Amino acid sequence: MIEAWGPTAAACYEEAVGALVDVFADTRDVQGGATEPFEVGPGRPDDLLVLLLEDVLLAADARGHVPIAAAVDVRGDHLVGTFTTVALEELDVIGAMPKGVSYSDLEFGPTESGWRCRATVDV
């Protein structure tokens, strides 16, 4: 289970990307990286969370590029933006890479102080 918070929906999505990567890699000492554009959607906000996190896993698993940061823009029922990525071999791998994101216990929505999300990842 990962959880993230942010003052805006976009910031919450960005934090969720970091929370997912923290499951399997230590990115604290990583500097630099390449910029890769992404777009996911259409979908409701919670669906967009799943699509975004699955895009992170696809980048890591299929291309060997791990998103260490994200810049997200919410455009209606789509998310667009960029990932800052580094090669998987440049990271300290600390756990198994998740294979997917479950819709079980999925949450994404506003709170009194901002936005909160939660997702279950399958390892």
Protein Blocks (a to p, Z undefined) as FASTA:
>chain_A
ZZdddfbfklmmmmmmmmmmmmmocfklpggjddddddeddddfklmmmmmmmmmmmmmm
mnopacfbdcdddehjaccdddddddfklpccfbdcdfbdcfehpacdddfklccddddd
dZZ
